[in-house]
Amino acid sequence: MRRVLLCLFIAASTLMAGCLGDGGEIFSGQKTAPIFDDYVLIDEAGHGDPREFITIDLRTNETTNTTWAVFNKDYGGNCCEHYIATTIEGDIMNIGGEYPVYSEDRGHTWDTYIPGVLPDTQCRTFVPTNPGQEGLGEGSIVQATNGDIISMTWFPYIGADGKIDKFYAILYDDSEEEWCYNRITEPFYDRSWQVEVVGPISSSLGSGDWASIVVSNFWHQTQDAGGQISVDGLNYYPFQFANRGGGDPTIELDLNFTESDLPAYYDVNKPHKEMRSFPFPSGGLLFPNYYDNGNAAYMDTTLSWNELEVQFPSEYCQIDTSGAIHCVKNSGTNFTHFLSFDGATTWQNYTYEMGEVSSGIEEWEFQANGELDLFVLNIRYQSTEGPDVDMVYHVRGYSDDMSPDTLTYIGQGDLDSTSGAGNDIRFDFASLAILADGGVVVAFHDSTDPDPLFAVELELPQY
């Protein structure tokens, strides 16, 4: 009962927090039926661990419980995190641990790509982690715009002295329908963030349908020193970021795209927000708000750096299949969602104000799906009551109304955890993805498990 009352208090405190850039509020004054009256159980087959989470209709202030399937670290995670992604075919992928783990049926059955187990006759071979060392790996994964799946995994602390890094590139070749892999000898240092550079690529490193960039969390956060880049998903080479002070060639790009320009992959190929970039549909990769003067950096299809004289409201952005550009900015305990339909020329905005319920933001992530007209914001914050709270805002029909229609509290909200090595209870980063049917997959952490969990949404509106 205390948990229910706490959630209702939090909901009441945040209901009127968000407002449109022109001052419009969530409530229109017209009483309507709650959105969950039209929910259907999208997946009627039973899951091993279904749970009910409190969901609030933010337009009627009515509350219900919605059902989510919950999974622990045995389904691709490790002690401290999950790295969740989805494909246009509706697969769930997770490489929070050492190898990609995936489900083609919303979590009922799972497969693991382990080197030497799946067919690999035309691909390189390598030795997996040492027996007893499983669970120490951590990686990243994304579906490219030609259907390939690009992934990497980093095995720290392996070997007799516990100091030998192993960095493996893992690729699913969609045209050949096979997994390939290769060990990279470069040291890596920490969890990777990964993103596709849209091709066709023609560079000094070679040519390909795309390029893949992986950036170490350690390097990216502390030095912006660069990372590894590949044109085949298997062989990686060091690269450096552009100088933030400028000096790169200035380029003009058309940022206006329509649904006919953008295949379904742009609803799933969003990298984790910490990559601070998004694949550019006409070719290349864009880093918003990169240079010291606020301009964007653009890596072109020759893998060269350019400066784009376009000001984005945040460095965390995505373009979805509708052509909409979404950016999210975190300021203290507030979040502002910026939305542009004209190629970053003008912006609408909506602000989520959480000051009354939150003493600090722990982790957060967002994603949009243009086909479904859906925007989702996941926040894990330090409650003023003490524990951390995981929650998900759904904005259905963002093209007409940027205000959220529902707020769901994921898990019990009864555990304090902190990112970073050395902490007893760790939740290192938020992870979020959207399935093709509109269901959300999201990582969370509560007292029901010593390690982070993730949940798959089972009840959805009828699209």
Secondary structure, DSSP 8 states (H G I E B T S, - for coil): -HHHHHHHHHHHHHTTT-EETT--BS--S-----GGGGEEES--S--SSEEEEEEEETTTTEEEEEEEEEE-GGGT--SS---EEE-TT--EEE-SSSS-EEESSTTSS-EE--TTTS--TTS-------TT-TT--EEEEEE-TTS-EEEEEEEEEESTTS-EEEEEEEEEETTTTEEEEEEE-S---S-EEEEEEEEEEEETTEEEEEEEEEEEHHHHHHT---EEEESSSS--EEE----TT--S-EE-------GGG--GGGGT----GGG--EE-TTSBEEETT-STTSEEEEE-TTS-EEEEEEE-S-S-EEE-TTS-EEEEEEETTEEEEEEESSSSSS-EEEEEE-TTTEEEEEEEEEEEETTTTEEEEEEEEEETTSSEEEEEEEEETTTT--S-SEEEEEEEEEE----STT-SS------EEE-TTS-EEEEE--TTSSS-EEEEE-EEE--
